[in-house]
Amino acid sequence: MNAQAALENIVADALRGDIVFPTHADIALRMQRLLDDPDCTDAQLGRLVAADPMLAAHVVAIANSVTYNPTGKKTSDVRSAIMRLGFNTLKSLAAAIIVRQMASLPARPEYRALAARLWQHSAHVAALSRVIAARVTRLDPEIAFFAGIVHEIGGFYLIARADAFPGLLDSSLEHWLGEHEATIGRCVLAALDVPEPVQEAIDTLWQGYLALPAQNLGDTLLLADQLTPVESPLAELSGMGTRGLLADINQQVGDEELRTILADSAHEVAALSAALHA
């Protein structure tokens, strides 16, 4: 089966709702549902998070990052970390766990390596999105952080299914970027109950159109995706890099202003990206 036919099969399965998440991502999925419950308490969340060592490690690491801990006062217990972060950030971390578990699904080591590179890209875009939202587009930085984490969810799902379609990722993915990525991505985002504004922002990213001036969540993602030094490996396989809009970005934001913002926030981005890899 060629790559085009394999992609069409994966799209058809996704459209039927045939999407399976890793069984070991169960606690992260339960955490997402609990966070949507208006009666959810810190104590309930603490018990659930503590039941998953990886999730607990992420929560504490993010809470101790410079972004959420500017005073440098470390916390070592899950409940204190939860109180420091708040529910919106915890939703982002639950999504991050699910994405990383999807990245661990492929049996072939070269596919897992590809997923690891895609996660590095996603983590950096998420950290940059948070900074850009706070300093450029003046949006809720936590929502931007969440959008950055899940913006490549379709790509992770593609890699997770690669073992079932030999040869899918061994050659050019010229048919991936565009409608196939968007269709699969929308299906997985819907299955995760990702809020509509975030889905719309990721649609803007897929379309690749940056508004003048940059002002909404989609523009924030586009800026972060363009500015990250960590290229998406799927963009490379598709033969399409993500640097084409840099001239437009410099014109809108101002080259000097953008350099200043990124330089000032470099430590924050590095710390947040590293914490996501904990």
N, C-alpha and C positions, 0 to 999 in steps of 0.2 A: 504494500500500500504506500503510495507516495505521500509527501507531507501535506499537500493540498487536500487529498481525500481524508487523511487522518484528522486534520483540523476540522473538516466538515462533520466528521463523526463525533468529535468532542463537542462541537457546537450543538449538534442535534441532541446529544445526551443532556447537555446543560439546559436546553430549552424545555426538555421534558421534566426538568426538576431532578434529574438523576445526578445529584451532587452529594458526595459522601465526604465528611470531614474525618480527620484522624480520631480514633477512639480515645487516644490519650490527650485530646484537646477538650475532653468532656467538661472538666472543671472550669476552663476558661469560658466555654459556652454557657455553663450554668451561672458563672459570674456576670456575664453580660445580661442574662435574663434577670438576675437578682438586682442589678443596678437600675433596671427599668421599673422595678417595683417601688411605688412611692412610699411604702412602709419599710423599705430596706434600712437596716441599721448598721453602724460601724461594727458592732459585735458580730452580726451575721456574716458580714463580709470578711472579717478577720478570721473566723473559723474556716470559711471556705478557702480563702487564699492560703492559709497555713497548711491546708491539706495537700497542696501541690508545691513541692520544693522549688521548681523552676519559676512558678508564678510568684511565690513568696520572695525569691531572690531578686526578681525583676522589680517588684514593688519597693523593696528596701533600697535597691540600687538607684532607682529613679528618684526616690525621696531624698537620697543623700547627694544627688547630683547638684552642681552649682546652680542649675536652673531653679530648683525647688528648695534649695538649702543655701541661700546666699550668705548666711551667717557662719556656715561651716560647722554647725552643731549636728553631729551625726546621730541617727536613730538606728537601733538594732532590732526593734520589735515591729511586727507586722501592723499591729493596731495603730501605733503612733505614725507609722508611714502612711497608712490609709487616711488618717485624719489630716496629715500634712498635704497629701496630694489632692484629695477631693474626688468625687464620683466621675467627673468628666475625664480626668487623666486615667483613672482606673479602667474606664471603658477602652481607652486607647491601648493600655497594657494588655487587657484581655484579647483585643484584636491582634496585638503583636505576638502573643503566645500562639494563637490559632494559626497565624501566617507562618511562624517558625516551625510549627508542627507539620504543616503542609509541606514545608521545604525538606523535612526529613523523610518523607514518604518514598521517594524513588529508591530502588534497589541498587541501581548502577552508581558507582562513586562519582563518575563524571557528571551525572545529572544532579547529584547532591551538591557537587562543587558549583555547578551553575546556579542552583537555588541559593547557595550561600552568598555568591556574588550579587544576586538580585536582592537578597536581604540587606547586604551592606549598602546598596543603592537606596533601598526603601528607608532604612534607618537614617541615612544622611538627609534624604529629602524631607523626612518627617521633622528632623531637628531644624533644618533650614526653614521649613514652612512655619514652624512656631515663631522663629525670629522675625521672618518677613511679615507675618500677620501682626505681630506686636509693633514693628517699627516702620513698616512701609504701607501696608494696606489697611492697618488699624482694625483688624478683625479679632475675634476671640482666638487667642493662640492655642488653646486646648483643642478646639475643633479643627484647626489647621494641622495640629500635630496628629490627630486621629486620621484625618484625610491623607496625610503623607504616609502613614503606616500602611493603609489599605489600598493605596493608589495602584499598586502592581498586583492586586489579588488575582486578576485573571492570569497573569504570567505564572504565579505560583501554582495555580490550578493546572495550567498547561504542563508544567514540569512534573507535577504530581501524577499526571496521567501518562507521562511519556513511556513508562515501562510497558504499557499495554499497546503501544504503537511503535515498534522498533524502527529506528531510523528517523523518527520525527525531529529530533534535535541534533542530528548528526550532519545536517547540511543547512543551507540558507533557509531562514524563516520568512521569505519575502511576502508570504500571504498572511502573516500574523498581525502586524500593525494595521489598524483600520477596523473594519467591521467585525472580523473574527475576535480580536482582542476585546472590543467593546461589547459584543454579544455575550461572550463568556464572562467577562468582568461584571456586567450588569446582573447576570444570573447568580453569581456567587455573592455579590454585594447584597442582593435581595434575600438570599438564603441566610445571610448573617444579620438581617434586619438593620442594615446600615441606614441611617437617616437620609431622607430624600435630599436635603441640601448638600450633603457630602457626595451622594451619588451624582448629583447635577454638576458639582465641581469636578469630579473625575471625568465626567463626560466632556467638560470643557477642555480638560487636559488631553483627552483622546483626540479631540478635534484640532488641537494645536493653535487655537486663535486667542491671542493675547489682546485684551481690551486696552484702549487708550483713554485715560491712564489706567494702570493696574489698580483694581479696586475691590474685586470680589474674591471668593474662596478659590474659584477656578484659576484666576490670575495668580493667586498666591502659590498654588501648586505648580503652575507653569514656570513661574520665576524660580522656585526651588529646584524643579527638575532641570532647568537650564543651567543653574549656577552650581549644582553639585559637581564636585570633581570625580565622583564615582559613577561612571556610566552604567546604564542598564545593559546587562549582557544580551538580553533579548533584542534590544535596539541594535546592538552590534551584529547579531545573527541575521537580523532583518535587513542589514545594509543601510540602516538609517540612524545616524547619530542624533543627539538631541541638543546640538549647539547652534542651530540655525537662527534662533531668535535673539541672540545676544546683542546684536546691534540695536534691535528694537528696544530691548530692555535698558540698555545704556541711555538711549534717547529719552525714554519715559521717566526713569527714576533718576538719571544723572549719574554718569560714570563715577565721578568723585564721591558723591553721596553714597552710592552703592558700595564702593570700596571701603568707605569709612564704616558703614553699618556692618559689613561682613568682617572687617578687621576687629571691630569692637566686640563682635559676638562670636568670634572664632573659638574662644575657650568654651563658651556655652554650648555651641554646636558640637564640638569635640566631646565634651563631657556627656551630653545627652545621647549622642550616637553611641558612645562607649557603654553607657548604662543599658541601652537597648540590647547590646550584645552580651550582657552579663549572663 
